[in-house]
Amino acid sequence: MLHSYAGRAPLLIAVDDVHLADPASHRWLVESARHVDRLPILLVATERSQYDVDPRPRA
């Protein structure tokens, strides 16, 4: 799917609060990041790591 969209025009994927992602979404982000190196895609993700946030446990 990313190949299809990136084939039409450069693509920006922005994900905020990755620490709140469910395990399936986290796996998708990791796998996507591994495959975008030769595509016109910019993948930006933010993660909050402050003391007042309890991240979800990873499965």
C-alpha positions in Angstrom: 0.0 0.0 0.0 2.8 2.4 0.8 4.5 1.6 -2.5 1.3 2.5 -4.3 0.8 5.8 -2.6 4.5 6.8 -2.8 4.5 5.9 -6.5 2.1 8.8 -7.2 3.8 11.5 -5.1 6.1 11.9 -2.1 4.3 10.8 1.1 4.5 12.1 4.7 3.4 9.8 7.4 3.1 11.5 10.8 2.3 9.6 14.0 1.9 11.4 17.3 2.1 9.6 20.7 3.6 6.3 19.6 3.8 5.3 23.2 0.0 4.9 23.2 -0.1 2.7 20.1 -1.6 -0.8 20.5 0.8 -3.7 19.7 -0.5 -4.2 16.1 -0.1 -0.6 15.2 3.4 -0.5 16.8 4.4 -3.6 14.7 3.0 -1.9 11.5 5.1 1.2 12.2 8.3 -0.8 12.8 7.8 -2.9 9.6 6.9 0.2 7.6 10.1 2.0 8.8 12.1 -1.0 7.6 10.8 -0.7 4.1 10.6 3.0 3.3 14.4 3.6 2.8 14.1 3.6 -1.1 10.7 5.2 -1.4 9.9 9.0 -1.4 8.4 8.6 2.1 9.1 10.6 5.3 7.9 8.8 8.4 7.9 10.9 11.5 6.8 9.6 14.9 6.8 11.2 18.3 6.9 9.4 21.6 6.5 10.9 25.1 8.7 9.5 27.8 8.0 11.6 30.8 7.4 10.4 34.3 3.6 11.2 34.3 2.9 8.8 31.4 2.5 5.1 31.8 3.2 3.5 28.4 1.2 0.5 27.4 3.1 -2.8 27.8 4.4 -4.2 24.5 3.2 -7.6 23.5 
